């Protein structure tokens, strides 16, 4: 993705975050251990997920869907994670549906909110979410 595309994605995320107090894929986040999130006293950082189709990214050979995670503050959006493939499985394969990618992204957000800066997903967790 080019810098221009990245800036467009960030601008869209900031717009969405500003327009909706309770967007479907946002949850409050606490600062990861050893780090401080930039925030003003009036803002609450949120973790936002973006589901994407791999054929429109540099990971087009992977196929399927993936997700990105951002921390959104009032004055700042920080890119956190790019996951084009299903974690914990052998090989490079994208999620079969956007819904599957969203389920795993939501689990990753819960782990970030629990203080895990770089969450890992196990095969058992994939099974419990019904991810094949």
Secondary structure, DSSP 4 states (H G I P E B T S, - for coil): --HHHHHHHHHHHHHHHHH-TT-TTEEE-PPPTT------TT---EEEEEEEEGGGSTTTTT-SEEEEEEEE-SS-EEEEEEE-S-TTSSS---BSSHHHHHHHHHHHHHHHHTT-TT----HHHHHHHT--
